[in-house]
């Protein structure tokens, strides 16, 4: 026999909310007074002169005061630190009177035990129906977590700045070790050089040097290692010392660059190959005719410029030179010429010709522009050429995005004034 409706087991009424729902509903029925007293922020009301008329429990607990300590006995400004009171009188209160509201002001309250509580304060002037001010209502937000966060941000930023300064100093020191502290004093030759740093944060790969060899001859080189940073610096150091050692063993420029090519190709032939462009020169003084006989060998480097005493200037052709370190056997281009009294040899890295200049719409400066510039400069001494090119680099500003090295050697005129183009 089947069950009747009356025989069915009693169960929960589907329309009756569960206990947790009832508890939630009860929480929504908090009194307005409870919401005010135990709000997650501080509330207080003051008269127009700042006398505290009402304050909630939250703010009292934060500051450690009893209600009777404040209501009718203290002003809002009395709760502020000395600096806060000064700011309140000179800025906060005047702006509040003018605008009727001021929000999000960072202040510090002084608790009953003398400790400080960082807060954010918003105040509003309550008016009557005629618009006349009645009292001031102020909301206070605890800013301790925010202050701690700001302090942590400041500490982190200061540490980052110190680290950046340390790295900059390290980069500068490392860069100096890759360049000669001073160029050698070569009898019968004036020499000048300049290194333009594009970024103080990274070590560049440009390098140059001038050093004595046997039998009164001299070696010079200028080049550029691919890349930047510590790895490029390591390659630059290897290149400099290899060039010097190779020149002592066999000063022939082609042999010097061939030996450097073998070293680089052997050391950096894996997944991270390293190479460089470089010009190496052998300088031999001519005691009979004066001046110097120079042989230049180029491995993929921009050609040198020759400024003659007669005011002409042009690139020295070194065609076909290949990058040093890429192939097991690099093709080395050479040229031999004389540097007579009044002549100047000028070497540079590609940071100069690849610089951007606003004068031509932000395009690269280029080889032709440099040639025109040098032709207008010739004749010039070594220091005169370097100084003028340094000024040129300064006009590019941030357009120089790669380090630039320049080196000039000049044979002074004997017993007569140096030729100089009118400026």
NORQUIHU-V52476 format. One record per helix or strand of 3 or more residues. SS is the DSSP state (~ for helix, > for strand). FROM is the first residue (numbers start at 1). LEN is the number of residues. If there is no record, write none. Layout:
BEGIN
ss;from;len
SS;FROM;LEN
SS;FROM;LEN
END
This chain:
BEGIN
ss;from;len
~;5;3
~;19;9
~;32;6
>;42;5
>;51;5
~;57;7
~;67;4
~;76;4
~;82;18
>;101;10
>;116;12
>;133;10
~;144;34
>;190;7
>;206;7
~;214;3
>;218;8
~;229;21
~;253;15
>;276;10
>;292;8
>;305;3
>;313;3
>;333;7
>;344;5
~;350;4
~;358;3
~;367;11
~;382;18
>;404;7
END
